[in-house]
Amino acid sequence: MPDSSLPPLGSIRQLMHDLNGQLFVVRGNAELIEMTTTDAAAREKAVRLVEACDRLADIAQKLHNQVREKNL
């Protein structure tokens, strides 16, 4: 019997979709800053934001794979 405290599968998929959408926005803006700024400190922060978005996207993908494997 499924754990009733878990959200329905559709909710989990929607949550992951929303997370990826927001990561796309943040990453895209960070890339624009990285490409256009002349401020070295701002460029470095933008690079770190892009890297953080990539790590979060990887975590989201791993979560997605676990959900799919366990049929949650």
PyMOL Python script that loads the backbone (N, CA, C, O; Angstrom):
from pymol import cmd

cmd.read_pdbstr("""\
ATOM      1  N   MET A   1       0.841  -1.177   0.000  1.00  0.00           N
ATOM      2  CA  MET A   1       0.000   0.000   0.000  1.00  0.00           C
ATOM      3  C   MET A   1       0.889   1.245   0.000  1.00  0.00           C
ATOM      4  O   MET A   1       1.803   1.340   0.820  1.00  0.00           O
ATOM      5  N   PRO A   2       0.639   2.212  -0.913  1.00  0.00           N
ATOM      6  CA  PRO A   2       1.469   3.401  -0.992  1.00  0.00           C
ATOM      7  C   PRO A   2       1.361   4.236   0.280  1.00  0.00           C
ATOM      8  O   PRO A   2       0.332   4.240   0.955  1.00  0.00           O
ATOM      9  N   ASP A   3       2.436   4.937   0.588  1.00  0.00           N
ATOM     10  CA  ASP A   3       2.474   5.830   1.746  1.00  0.00           C
ATOM     11  C   ASP A   3       1.558   7.014   1.464  1.00  0.00           C
ATOM     12  O   ASP A   3       1.783   7.753   0.506  1.00  0.00           O
ATOM     13  N   SER A   4       0.530   7.203   2.284  1.00  0.00           N
ATOM     14  CA  SER A   4      -0.437   8.274   2.039  1.00  0.00           C
ATOM     15  C   SER A   4       0.146   9.654   2.314  1.00  0.00           C
ATOM     16  O   SER A   4      -0.475  10.656   1.960  1.00  0.00           O
ATOM     17  N   SER A   5       1.325   9.736   2.936  1.00  0.00           N
ATOM     18  CA  SER A   5       1.935  11.039   3.197  1.00  0.00           C
ATOM     19  C   SER A   5       2.665  11.577   1.964  1.00  0.00           C
ATOM     20  O   SER A   5       3.023  12.754   1.922  1.00  0.00           O
ATOM     21  N   LEU A   6       2.885  10.723   0.963  1.00  0.00           N
ATOM     22  CA  LEU A   6       3.543  11.168  -0.261  1.00  0.00           C
ATOM     23  C   LEU A   6       2.543  11.848  -1.181  1.00  0.00           C
ATOM     24  O   LEU A   6       1.392  11.421  -1.275  1.00  0.00           O
ATOM     25  N   PRO A   7       2.979  12.914  -1.865  1.00  0.00           N
ATOM     26  CA  PRO A   7       2.062  13.538  -2.823  1.00  0.00           C
ATOM     27  C   PRO A   7       1.827  12.615  -4.006  1.00  0.00           C
ATOM     28  O   PRO A   7       2.644  11.733  -4.272  1.00  0.00           O
ATOM     29  N   PRO A   8       0.732  12.803  -4.715  1.00  0.00           N
ATOM     30  CA  PRO A   8       0.473  11.970  -5.888  1.00  0.00           C
ATOM     31  C   PRO A   8       1.557  12.144  -6.940  1.00  0.00           C
ATOM     32  O   PRO A   8       2.234  13.171  -6.985  1.00  0.00           O
ATOM     33  N   LEU A   9       1.717  11.123  -7.792  1.00  0.00           N
ATOM     34  CA  LEU A   9       2.745  11.131  -8.825  1.00  0.00           C
ATOM     35  C   LEU A   9       2.679  12.395  -9.671  1.00  0.00           C
ATOM     36  O   LEU A   9       3.717  12.990  -9.961  1.00  0.00           O
ATOM     37  N   GLY A  10       1.508  12.812 -10.066  1.00  0.00           N
ATOM     38  CA  GLY A  10       1.364  14.016 -10.879  1.00  0.00           C
ATOM     39  C   GLY A  10       1.911  15.232 -10.179  1.00  0.00           C
ATOM     40  O   GLY A  10       2.500  16.102 -10.820  1.00  0.00           O
ATOM     41  N   SER A  11       1.727  15.311  -8.868  1.00  0.00           N
ATOM     42  CA  SER A  11       2.244  16.445  -8.103  1.00  0.00           C
ATOM     43  C   SER A  11       3.765  16.447  -8.080  1.00  0.00           C
ATOM     44  O   SER A  11       4.387  17.503  -8.197  1.00  0.00           O
ATOM     45  N   ILE A  12       4.361  15.284  -7.931  1.00  0.00           N
ATOM     46  CA  ILE A  12       5.819  15.193  -7.921  1.00  0.00           C
ATOM     47  C   ILE A  12       6.366  15.596  -9.286  1.00  0.00           C
ATOM     48  O   ILE A  12       7.334  16.351  -9.373  1.00  0.00           O
ATOM     49  N   ARG A  13       5.755  15.099 -10.334  1.00  0.00           N
ATOM     50  CA  ARG A  13       6.211  15.463 -11.688  1.00  0.00           C
ATOM     51  C   ARG A  13       6.050  16.951 -11.934  1.00  0.00           C
ATOM     52  O   ARG A  13       6.926  17.575 -12.533  1.00  0.00           O
ATOM     53  N   GLN A  14       4.946  17.531 -11.482  1.00  0.00           N
ATOM     54  CA  GLN A  14       4.721  18.971 -11.659  1.00  0.00           C
ATOM     55  C   GLN A  14       5.758  19.765 -10.878  1.00  0.00           C
ATOM     56  O   GLN A  14       6.276  20.769 -11.366  1.00  0.00           O
ATOM     57  N   LEU A  15       6.058  19.315  -9.670  1.00  0.00           N
ATOM     58  CA  LEU A  15       7.063  19.980  -8.852  1.00  0.00           C
ATOM     59  C   LEU A  15       8.420  19.963  -9.545  1.00  0.00           C
ATOM     60  O   LEU A  15       9.109  20.983  -9.579  1.00  0.00           O
ATOM     61  N   MET A  16       8.806  18.829 -10.093  1.00  0.00           N
ATOM     62  CA  MET A  16      10.091  18.731 -10.798  1.00  0.00           C
ATOM     63  C   MET A  16      10.083  19.600 -12.049  1.00  0.00           C
ATOM     64  O   MET A  16      11.088  20.236 -12.368  1.00  0.00           O
ATOM     65  N   HIS A  17       8.964  19.633 -12.757  1.00  0.00           N
ATOM     66  CA  HIS A  17       8.840  20.472 -13.944  1.00  0.00           C
ATOM     67  C   HIS A  17       8.994  21.947 -13.568  1.00  0.00           C
ATOM     68  O   HIS A  17       9.707  22.693 -14.240  1.00  0.00           O
ATOM     69  N   ASP A  18       8.328  22.360 -12.502  1.00  0.00           N
ATOM     70  CA  ASP A  18       8.416  23.746 -12.046  1.00  0.00           C
ATOM     71  C   ASP A  18       9.833  24.096 -11.599  1.00  0.00           C
ATOM     72  O   ASP A  18      10.338  25.176 -11.903  1.00  0.00           O
ATOM     73  N   LEU A  19      10.466  23.181 -10.882  1.00  0.00           N
ATOM     74  CA  LEU A  19      11.844  23.405 -10.441  1.00  0.00           C
ATOM     75  C   LEU A  19      12.773  23.580 -11.631  1.00  0.00           C
ATOM     76  O   LEU A  19      13.580  24.509 -11.652  1.00  0.00           O
ATOM     77  N   ASN A  20      12.672  22.711 -12.613  1.00  0.00           N
ATOM     78  CA  ASN A  20      13.522  22.821 -13.793  1.00  0.00           C
ATOM     79  C   ASN A  20      13.264  24.110 -14.556  1.00  0.00           C
ATOM     80  O   ASN A  20      14.195  24.714 -15.089  1.00  0.00           O
ATOM     81  N   GLY A  21      12.003  24.537 -14.613  1.00  0.00           N
ATOM     82  CA  GLY A  21      11.680  25.793 -15.283  1.00  0.00           C
ATOM     83  C   GLY A  21      12.338  26.977 -14.602  1.00  0.00           C
ATOM     84  O   GLY A  21      12.880  27.860 -15.266  1.00  0.00           O
ATOM     85  N   GLN A  22      12.293  26.996 -13.288  1.00  0.00           N
ATOM     86  CA  GLN A  22      12.917  28.098 -12.549  1.00  0.00           C
ATOM     87  C   GLN A  22      14.438  28.051 -12.655  1.00  0.00           C
ATOM     88  O   GLN A  22      15.088  29.092 -12.751  1.00  0.00           O
ATOM     89  N   LEU A  23      15.001  26.858 -12.636  1.00  0.00           N
ATOM     90  CA  LEU A  23      16.453  26.728 -12.819  1.00  0.00           C
ATOM     91  C   LEU A  23      16.867  27.252 -14.183  1.00  0.00           C
ATOM     92  O   LEU A  23      17.914  27.887 -14.311  1.00  0.00           O
ATOM     93  N   PHE A  24      16.063  26.996 -15.199  1.00  0.00           N
ATOM     94  CA  PHE A  24      16.342  27.473 -16.555  1.00  0.00           C
ATOM     95  C   PHE A  24      16.396  29.003 -16.575  1.00  0.00           C
ATOM     96  O   PHE A  24      17.282  29.586 -17.199  1.00  0.00           O
ATOM     97  N   VAL A  25      15.453  29.647 -15.895  1.00  0.00           N
ATOM     98  CA  VAL A  25      15.416  31.107 -15.846  1.00  0.00           C
ATOM     99  C   VAL A  25      16.647  31.657 -15.125  1.00  0.00           C
ATOM    100  O   VAL A  25      17.309  32.565 -15.626  1.00  0.00           O
ATOM    101  N   VAL A  26      16.950  31.109 -13.959  1.00  0.00           N
ATOM    102  CA  VAL A  26      18.095  31.585 -13.176  1.00  0.00           C
ATOM    103  C   VAL A  26      19.393  31.359 -13.951  1.00  0.00           C
ATOM    104  O   VAL A  26      20.239  32.251 -14.019  1.00  0.00           O
ATOM    105  N   ARG A  27      19.552  30.175 -14.532  1.00  0.00           N
ATOM    106  CA  ARG A  27      20.773  29.851 -15.264  1.00  0.00           C
ATOM    107  C   ARG A  27      20.924  30.767 -16.478  1.00  0.00           C
ATOM    108  O   ARG A  27      22.018  31.264 -16.749  1.00  0.00           O
ATOM    109  N   GLY A  28      19.847  30.989 -17.198  1.00  0.00           N
ATOM    110  CA  GLY A  28      19.901  31.848 -18.377  1.00  0.00           C
ATOM    111  C   GLY A  28      20.304  33.271 -18.030  1.00  0.00           C
ATOM    112  O   GLY A  28      21.118  33.877 -18.727  1.00  0.00           O
ATOM    113  N   ASN A  29      19.738  33.806 -16.958  1.00  0.00           N
ATOM    114  CA  ASN A  29      20.105  35.154 -16.542  1.00  0.00           C
ATOM    115  C   ASN A  29      21.546  35.224 -16.048  1.00  0.00           C
ATOM    116  O   ASN A  29      22.251  36.199 -16.308  1.00  0.00           O
ATOM    117  N   ALA A  30      21.977  34.192 -15.339  1.00  0.00           N
ATOM    118  CA  ALA A  30      23.373  34.156 -14.882  1.00  0.00           C
ATOM    119  C   ALA A  30      24.324  34.108 -16.077  1.00  0.00           C
ATOM    120  O   ALA A  30      25.367  34.761 -16.066  1.00  0.00           O
ATOM    121  N   GLU A  31      23.970  33.341 -17.101  1.00  0.00           N
ATOM    122  CA  GLU A  31      24.810  33.281 -18.302  1.00  0.00           C
ATOM    123  C   GLU A  31      24.867  34.637 -18.999  1.00  0.00           C
ATOM    124  O   GLU A  31      25.922  35.040 -19.489  1.00  0.00           O
ATOM    125  N   LEU A  32      23.741  35.341 -19.044  1.00  0.00           N
ATOM    126  CA  LEU A  32      23.737  36.676 -19.654  1.00  0.00           C
ATOM    127  C   LEU A  32      24.646  37.630 -18.895  1.00  0.00           C
ATOM    128  O   LEU A  32      25.396  38.395 -19.500  1.00  0.00           O
ATOM    129  N   ILE A  33      24.578  37.582 -17.570  1.00  0.00           N
ATOM    130  CA  ILE A  33      25.454  38.427 -16.761  1.00  0.00           C
ATOM    131  C   ILE A  33      26.908  38.065 -17.021  1.00  0.00           C
ATOM    132  O   ILE A  33      27.754  38.939 -17.214  1.00  0.00           O
ATOM    133  N   GLU A  34      27.185  36.773 -17.023  1.00  0.00           N
ATOM    134  CA  GLU A  34      28.557  36.297 -17.260  1.00  0.00           C
ATOM    135  C   GLU A  34      29.096  36.804 -18.598  1.00  0.00           C
ATOM    136  O   GLU A  34      30.257  37.203 -18.691  1.00  0.00           O
ATOM    137  N   MET A  35      28.257  36.789 -19.629  1.00  0.00           N
ATOM    138  CA  MET A  35      28.698  37.174 -20.969  1.00  0.00           C
ATOM    139  C   MET A  35      28.795  38.682 -21.164  1.00  0.00           C
ATOM    140  O   MET A  35      29.550  39.143 -22.021  1.00  0.00           O
ATOM    141  N   THR A  36      28.046  39.458 -20.385  1.00  0.00           N
ATOM    142  CA  THR A  36      27.966  40.892 -20.681  1.00  0.00           C
ATOM    143  C   THR A  36      28.638  41.810 -19.671  1.00  0.00           C
ATOM    144  O   THR A  36      28.905  42.969 -19.987  1.00  0.00           O
ATOM    145  N   THR A  37      28.915  41.331 -18.483  1.00  0.00           N
ATOM    146  CA  THR A  37      29.466  42.223 -17.472  1.00  0.00           C
ATOM    147  C   THR A  37      30.962  42.436 -17.666  1.00  0.00           C
ATOM    148  O   THR A  37      31.680  41.560 -18.148  1.00  0.00           O
ATOM    149  N   THR A  38      31.402  43.605 -17.284  1.00  0.00           N
ATOM    150  CA  THR A  38      32.843  43.890 -17.277  1.00  0.00           C
ATOM    151  C   THR A  38      33.403  43.797 -15.862  1.00  0.00           C
ATOM    152  O   THR A  38      34.607  43.948 -15.650  1.00  0.00           O
ATOM    153  N   ASP A  39      32.528  43.550 -14.903  1.00  0.00           N
ATOM    154  CA  ASP A  39      32.910  43.433 -13.498  1.00  0.00           C
ATOM    155  C   ASP A  39      33.340  41.990 -13.216  1.00  0.00           C
ATOM    156  O   ASP A  39      32.530  41.067 -13.305  1.00  0.00           O
ATOM    157  N   ALA A  40      34.598  41.806 -12.882  1.00  0.00           N
ATOM    158  CA  ALA A  40      35.142  40.463 -12.663  1.00  0.00           C
ATOM    159  C   ALA A  40      34.447  39.751 -11.505  1.00  0.00           C
ATOM    160  O   ALA A  40      34.198  38.548 -11.580  1.00  0.00           O
ATOM    161  N   ALA A  41      34.133  40.477 -10.441  1.00  0.00           N
ATOM    162  CA  ALA A  41      33.472  39.861  -9.285  1.00  0.00           C
ATOM    163  C   ALA A  41      32.062  39.398  -9.665  1.00  0.00           C
ATOM    164  O   ALA A  41      31.635  38.315  -9.265  1.00  0.00           O
ATOM    165  N   ALA A  42      31.351  40.207 -10.424  1.00  0.00           N
ATOM    166  CA  ALA A  42      30.007  39.836 -10.868  1.00  0.00           C
ATOM    167  C   ALA A  42      30.072  38.631 -11.799  1.00  0.00           C
ATOM    168  O   ALA A  42      29.220  37.745 -11.732  1.00  0.00           O
ATOM    169  N   ARG A  43      31.079  38.597 -12.664  1.00  0.00           N
ATOM    170  CA  ARG A  43      31.234  37.462 -13.580  1.00  0.00           C
ATOM    171  C   ARG A  43      31.482  36.181 -12.795  1.00  0.00           C
ATOM    172  O   ARG A  43      30.907  35.142 -13.118  1.00  0.00           O
ATOM    173  N   GLU A  44      32.324  36.237 -11.774  1.00  0.00           N
ATOM    174  CA  GLU A  44      32.609  35.047 -10.965  1.00  0.00           C
ATOM    175  C   GLU A  44      31.359  34.570 -10.234  1.00  0.00           C
ATOM    176  O   GLU A  44      31.114  33.367 -10.141  1.00  0.00           O
ATOM    177  N   LYS A  45      30.575  35.501  -9.719  1.00  0.00           N
ATOM    178  CA  LYS A  45      29.321  35.120  -9.057  1.00  0.00           C
ATOM    179  C   LYS A  45      28.361  34.475 -10.052  1.00  0.00           C
ATOM    180  O   LYS A  45      27.675  33.507  -9.725  1.00  0.00           O
ATOM    181  N   ALA A  46      28.316  35.012 -11.254  1.00  0.00           N
ATOM    182  CA  ALA A  46      27.449  34.437 -12.286  1.00  0.00           C
ATOM    183  C   ALA A  46      27.894  33.020 -12.639  1.00  0.00           C
ATOM    184  O   ALA A  46      27.063  32.132 -12.829  1.00  0.00           O
ATOM    185  N   VAL A  47      29.194  32.815 -12.725  1.00  0.00           N
ATOM    186  CA  VAL A  47      29.721  31.471 -13.009  1.00  0.00           C
ATOM    187  C   VAL A  47      29.304  30.506 -11.903  1.00  0.00           C
ATOM    188  O   VAL A  47      28.900  29.378 -12.185  1.00  0.00           O
ATOM    189  N   ARG A  48      29.401  30.941 -10.649  1.00  0.00           N
ATOM    190  CA  ARG A  48      28.995  30.075  -9.533  1.00  0.00           C
ATOM    191  C   ARG A  48      27.493  29.781  -9.569  1.00  0.00           C
ATOM    192  O   ARG A  48      27.067  28.681  -9.219  1.00  0.00           O
ATOM    193  N   LEU A  49      26.696  30.759  -9.990  1.00  0.00           N
ATOM    194  CA  LEU A  49      25.259  30.527 -10.127  1.00  0.00           C
ATOM    195  C   LEU A  49      24.966  29.480 -11.198  1.00  0.00           C
ATOM    196  O   LEU A  49      24.129  28.600 -10.996  1.00  0.00           O
ATOM    197  N   VAL A  50      25.642  29.571 -12.319  1.00  0.00           N
ATOM    198  CA  VAL A  50      25.466  28.584 -13.391  1.00  0.00           C
ATOM    199  C   VAL A  50      25.839  27.193 -12.881  1.00  0.00           C
ATOM    200  O   VAL A  50      25.118  26.226 -13.126  1.00  0.00           O
ATOM    201  N   GLU A  51      26.948  27.094 -12.181  1.00  0.00           N
ATOM    202  CA  GLU A  51      27.385  25.804 -11.647  1.00  0.00           C
ATOM    203  C   GLU A  51      26.377  25.258 -10.636  1.00  0.00           C
ATOM    204  O   GLU A  51      26.088  24.062 -10.629  1.00  0.00           O
ATOM    205  N   ALA A  52      25.842  26.137  -9.783  1.00  0.00           N
ATOM    206  CA  ALA A  52      24.851  25.700  -8.793  1.00  0.00           C
ATOM    207  C   ALA A  52      23.578  25.219  -9.489  1.00  0.00           C
ATOM    208  O   ALA A  52      22.987  24.218  -9.083  1.00  0.00           O
ATOM    209  N   CYS A  53      23.161  25.923 -10.528  1.00  0.00           N
ATOM    210  CA  CYS A  53      21.976  25.492 -11.285  1.00  0.00           C
ATOM    211  C   CYS A  53      22.212  24.125 -11.908  1.00  0.00           C
ATOM    212  O   CYS A  53      21.310  23.287 -11.920  1.00  0.00           O
ATOM    213  N   ASP A  54      23.404  23.890 -12.421  1.00  0.00           N
ATOM    214  CA  ASP A  54      23.714  22.585 -13.011  1.00  0.00           C
ATOM    215  C   ASP A  54      23.660  21.478 -11.959  1.00  0.00           C
ATOM    216  O   ASP A  54      23.164  20.384 -12.226  1.00  0.00           O
ATOM    217  N   ARG A  55      24.176  21.772 -10.759  1.00  0.00           N
ATOM    218  CA  ARG A  55      24.128  20.764  -9.691  1.00  0.00           C
ATOM    219  C   ARG A  55      22.682  20.487  -9.273  1.00  0.00           C
ATOM    220  O   ARG A  55      22.304  19.334  -9.063  1.00  0.00           O
ATOM    221  N   LEU A  56      21.880  21.539  -9.155  1.00  0.00           N
ATOM    222  CA  LEU A  56      20.471  21.351  -8.794  1.00  0.00           C
ATOM    223  C   LEU A  56      19.710  20.588  -9.870  1.00  0.00           C
ATOM    224  O   LEU A  56      18.855  19.760  -9.555  1.00  0.00           O
ATOM    225  N   ALA A  57      20.010  20.857 -11.125  1.00  0.00           N
ATOM    226  CA  ALA A  57      19.360  20.125 -12.213  1.00  0.00           C
ATOM    227  C   ALA A  57      19.737  18.648 -12.150  1.00  0.00           C
ATOM    228  O   ALA A  57      18.909  17.781 -12.427  1.00  0.00           O
ATOM    229  N   ASP A  58      20.983  18.364 -11.785  1.00  0.00           N
ATOM    230  CA  ASP A  58      21.418  16.970 -11.644  1.00  0.00           C
ATOM    231  C   ASP A  58      20.666  16.291 -10.499  1.00  0.00           C
ATOM    232  O   ASP A  58      20.245  15.141 -10.626  1.00  0.00           O
ATOM    233  N   ILE A  59      20.500  16.996  -9.392  1.00  0.00           N
ATOM    234  CA  ILE A  59      19.746  16.449  -8.262  1.00  0.00           C
ATOM    235  C   ILE A  59      18.302  16.183  -8.676  1.00  0.00           C
ATOM    236  O   ILE A  59      17.742  15.138  -8.345  1.00  0.00           O
ATOM    237  N   ALA A  60      17.706  17.114  -9.391  1.00  0.00           N
ATOM    238  CA  ALA A  60      16.322  16.943  -9.857  1.00  0.00           C
ATOM    239  C   ALA A  60      16.208  15.728 -10.777  1.00  0.00           C
ATOM    240  O   ALA A  60      15.230  14.984 -10.713  1.00  0.00           O
ATOM    241  N   GLN A  61      17.208  15.534 -11.629  1.00  0.00           N
ATOM    242  CA  GLN A  61      17.182  14.383 -12.532  1.00  0.00           C
ATOM    243  C   GLN A  61      17.280  13.074 -11.752  1.00  0.00           C
ATOM    244  O   GLN A  61      16.593  12.104 -12.072  1.00  0.00           O
ATOM    245  N   LYS A  62      18.133  13.048 -10.732  1.00  0.00           N
ATOM    246  CA  LYS A  62      18.253  11.850  -9.900  1.00  0.00           C
ATOM    247  C   LYS A  62      16.943  11.569  -9.171  1.00  0.00           C
ATOM    248  O   LYS A  62      16.526  10.416  -9.067  1.00  0.00           O
ATOM    249  N   LEU A  63      16.296  12.613  -8.670  1.00  0.00           N
ATOM    250  CA  LEU A  63      15.007  12.446  -8.017  1.00  0.00           C
ATOM    251  C   LEU A  63      13.979  11.913  -9.005  1.00  0.00           C
ATOM    252  O   LEU A  63      13.203  11.013  -8.680  1.00  0.00           O
ATOM    253  N   HIS A  64      13.976  12.466 -10.203  1.00  0.00           N
ATOM    254  CA  HIS A  64      13.055  12.012 -11.240  1.00  0.00           C
ATOM    255  C   HIS A  64      13.267  10.525 -11.533  1.00  0.00           C
ATOM    256  O   HIS A  64      12.303   9.771 -11.668  1.00  0.00           O
ATOM    257  N   ASN A  65      14.529  10.110 -11.631  1.00  0.00           N
ATOM    258  CA  ASN A  65      14.828   8.712 -11.892  1.00  0.00           C
ATOM    259  C   ASN A  65      14.350   7.804 -10.752  1.00  0.00           C
ATOM    260  O   ASN A  65      13.837   6.714 -11.002  1.00  0.00           O
ATOM    261  N   GLN A  66      14.516   8.249  -9.512  1.00  0.00           N
ATOM    262  CA  GLN A  66      14.062   7.455  -8.377  1.00  0.00           C
ATOM    263  C   GLN A  66      12.535   7.331  -8.376  1.00  0.00           C
ATOM    264  O   GLN A  66      11.991   6.262  -8.100  1.00  0.00           O
ATOM    265  N   VAL A  67      11.860   8.420  -8.683  1.00  0.00           N
ATOM    266  CA  VAL A  67      10.400   8.394  -8.730  1.00  0.00           C
ATOM    267  C   VAL A  67       9.949   7.404  -9.791  1.00  0.00           C
ATOM    268  O   VAL A  67       9.033   6.613  -9.565  1.00  0.00           O
ATOM    269  N   ARG A  68      10.594   7.452 -10.946  1.00  0.00           N
ATOM    270  CA  ARG A  68      10.221   6.557 -12.038  1.00  0.00           C
ATOM    271  C   ARG A  68      10.479   5.092 -11.660  1.00  0.00           C
ATOM    272  O   ARG A  68       9.648   4.224 -11.927  1.00  0.00           O
ATOM    273  N   GLU A  69      11.634   4.823 -11.039  1.00  0.00           N
ATOM    274  CA  GLU A  69      11.983   3.459 -10.646  1.00  0.00           C
ATOM    275  C   GLU A  69      11.008   2.888  -9.615  1.00  0.00           C
ATOM    276  O   GLU A  69      10.659   1.708  -9.666  1.00  0.00           O
ATOM    277  N   LYS A  70      10.581   3.717  -8.700  1.00  0.00           N
ATOM    278  CA  LYS A  70       9.727   3.242  -7.599  1.00  0.00           C
ATOM    279  C   LYS A  70       8.247   3.414  -7.909  1.00  0.00           C
ATOM    280  O   LYS A  70       7.390   3.069  -7.096  1.00  0.00           O
ATOM    281  N   ASN A  71       7.952   3.950  -9.090  1.00  0.00           N
ATOM    282  CA  ASN A  71       6.569   4.191  -9.496  1.00  0.00           C
ATOM    283  C   ASN A  71       5.795   4.995  -8.462  1.00  0.00           C
ATOM    284  O   ASN A  71       4.656   4.663  -8.132  1.00  0.00           O
ATOM    285  N   LEU A  72       6.411   6.042  -7.958  1.00  0.00           N
ATOM    286  CA  LEU A  72       5.733   6.887  -6.965  1.00  0.00           C
ATOM    287  C   LEU A  72       4.712   7.776  -7.635  1.00  0.00           C
ATOM    288  O   LEU A  72       4.040   8.559  -6.964  1.00  0.00           O
TER     289      LEU A  72
END
""", "prot")
cmd.dss("prot")
cmd.show_as("cartoon", "prot")
cmd.util.cbc("prot")
cmd.orient("prot")
